[in-house]
Amino acid sequence: MAREVEDRVREALETSASMFEGPSREYRTPRADFVVSGSNIYIAVEMPGCDKQTVEVNVDNYTVSVSGLYASPIHPEFINLYPFKHGKGYRRTIPLPVGIDTKGVEARYEAGVLMIKASVAIPRGVKVKVD
């Protein structure tokens, strides 16, 4: 039950923060969640509308930093619509409760969700290739 309450509070805070980002911010803060299971950590980050080629993941110490730029709109008229008129894409640094083994980190961006799997270990820092 404690995990469910924690999830609901985190979700409410993230939703509130994104509502107050406003048009002056270049990058939006994507929603993210993680779970430690056995010797692995699994992270999901919602980044809809990103060009897969621009999605980046960096692991350093006890954090994972993600970023991605919006895909080019299919018509010039979309530039005047949200989200294009309010920013370039997403950026977020996610603090983790455990260190990450930088060897063998897997990252995949599919259907607007960045999924990351890593082994729990002492962190060393690495840039991760996104498939």
Secondary structure, DSSP 8 states (H G I E B T S, - for coil): -HHHHHHHHHHHHHHHHHHT--TT-SEE---EEEEEETTEEEEEEE-TTB-GGG-EEEEETTEEEEEEEB---SSGGGGGSTTGGG-SEEEEEEE-SS-EEEEEEEEEEETTEEEEEEEES----EEE---
